[in-house]
Amino acid sequence: MPNWENNVRKVVPYTPGEQPKIKDIIKLNTNENPYPPSPMVCEALDTMDRDLLRRYPDPAASMLVDAIAEHYGVTSDRVFVGVGSDDVLAMCFLTFFASGRPILFPDITYSFYDVWAELFRIPYETKSLDENFRIVNRDYYPENGGIIFPNPNAPTGILKPLEEIEDIVSRNRDVVVIVDEAYIDFADGRDGEIPAGSALNLLDRYENLLVVQTFSKSRSLAGMRIGFAIGSQKLIRYLNDAKYSFNSYTMNQTAICAGAAAVRDQAYFAECLGKIKATRARTQKALRELGFRFHESQSNFLFVTHEKVQARELFAALRKANIIVRYFDKPRIDNYLRITIGTDEQMDALTAFLKEYLSRQS
Ligand code: PMP
């Protein structure tokens, strides 16, 4: 028997949230933004020179990189862009976690981290969140090969205070520390401004700190696939070296144009964030009244458990009513639902359904 299959790199892939084909569903399962992208994005796409599609795109994606750099007040050589933050993060794993020592991340976190570690054969150790789902700083003090965690964490939505993040970074100056801020724009602060809790505020002090963000949530562009990292010039140079050794043209021309336009529309960005934060506050109140428990969310989703009814049952009942939320059948979190914040109307439909359903249970 030929044994070519023994020579195949076998992976257990990440399972993305469902993208159902049915119409008329309330889709609260993948933390998409319920509002359309900025009108400036549509205009940029309408007026984009079609001849640009015939040519290869700018491998440095300068128009997008420069727009991000300007928005965040850094030089362009401190910005790296990729096809969604998944692409940026995968590139980071490949580039920065090469020591052979185990990298560290929480046991309950974005479930792509262990997949990339397995794919790239990077040893890793997970560190348990405490009973309140908090990351425990001292777990990240021993020698390691690098550190990554989201802030706010996913799927808990809990924001770790900036002093605690700085504590981890400052004790780990010999490795790269990556803070995955996919949801940071929804954290407290003036809408659309860099939240005080963002690790972007630490970058000038730590050459080994990399902050990764995405256009998929706060900028309503999940379908366009744009993510970015900001860090020291050295980190960005290493990331670009790996990228150019893998695929020079990661960003397509359409994404470059759309992304640059999205960053420039600050007013629309702030307006959408304001609406989502207000809906989050209303929804938290309504769910609390229905007997749900959860930690204060600083993201565009809630991670909730009910005092009487099992999450698995609620997930199935909601699904039947065409309301799709996310359920993770995993230890410690298998009695929780992760619910994306949609529009007020969508959240009203969700809470009305739950109210009715729960009243039938008692
Ligand atoms: N990080 C976290 C914590 C996420 O939840 C997600 C969304 N699944 C991502 C990164 C990746 O998002 P994207 O590739 O759309 O930028």
Residues whose N, C-alpha, C, O or C-beta is under 5 A from the ligand:
A	BS01	PMP	V83 G84 S85 D86 Y110 P150 A154 D180 A182 T214 S216 I226 G227
